[in-house]
Amino acid sequence: MGHSTAWAALIYQHASAARGRLIADALSDLVDKGRKPRRKQDQEPEGHAGDTQD
C-alpha cells in the first residue's frame, strides 16, 4: 500500500472501511427515500409460480 509500516496500513484500511460504510449507508438512505411505496396490486405474487401457494 505504500505505507511506512504495517501499522500505518492497518489504520488506513480501517479508516477507509469506515468511510466506505458511511457512504454506503447514506446512498441506501437516499434510495429508500426515493422509492415510492408499493401498492398492493404491484406487490410480488405469492407462491413459486405466481398463482399457486407454496
C-alpha positions as CSV (number, residue, x, y, z in Angstrom):
1,M,0.0,0.0,0.0
2,G,3.0,2.3,0.2
3,H,2.8,2.9,3.9
4,S,5.9,3.1,6.0
5,T,4.7,0.4,8.5
6,A,2.2,-2.3,8.6
7,W,0.5,-0.4,11.5
8,A,0.0,2.6,9.3
9,A,-1.5,0.4,6.6
10,L,-4.0,-1.1,9.1
11,I,-5.0,2.4,10.3
12,Y,-5.6,3.5,6.7
13,Q,-7.6,0.3,5.9
14,H,-9.8,0.8,9.0
15,A,-10.5,4.4,8.1
16,S,-11.2,3.6,4.5
17,A,-13.6,0.8,5.5
18,A,-15.4,3.0,8.0
19,R,-15.8,5.8,5.4
20,G,-17.0,3.4,2.8
21,R,-19.7,2.2,5.2
22,L,-20.8,5.8,5.8
23,I,-21.1,6.4,2.1
24,A,-23.0,3.1,1.5
25,D,-25.4,3.9,4.3
26,A,-26.0,7.4,3.0
27,L,-26.7,6.1,-0.5
28,S,-29.0,3.5,0.9
29,D,-31.0,6.1,2.7
30,L,-31.3,8.2,-0.4
31,V,-32.6,5.2,-2.4
32,D,-35.1,4.4,0.3
33,K,-36.4,7.9,0.4
34,G,-36.7,8.0,-3.4
35,R,-38.7,4.8,-3.7
36,K,-42.4,5.1,-3.9
37,P,-44.4,2.8,-1.6
38,R,-45.7,-0.2,-3.5
39,R,-49.4,-0.6,-4.0
40,K,-51.0,-3.9,-3.0
41,Q,-51.6,-4.9,-6.7
42,D,-47.9,-4.1,-7.5
43,Q,-46.5,-6.5,-4.9
44,E,-44.8,-9.7,-5.9
45,P,-47.3,-12.6,-6.3
46,E,-47.3,-15.2,-3.6
47,G,-46.2,-18.8,-4.4
48,H,-43.4,-20.0,-6.6
49,A,-45.4,-19.8,-9.9
50,G,-47.3,-16.6,-9.1
51,D,-50.7,-18.1,-8.9
52,T,-50.1,-21.1,-6.7
53,Q,-49.4,-21.4,-3.0
54,D,-46.1,-22.6,-1.7
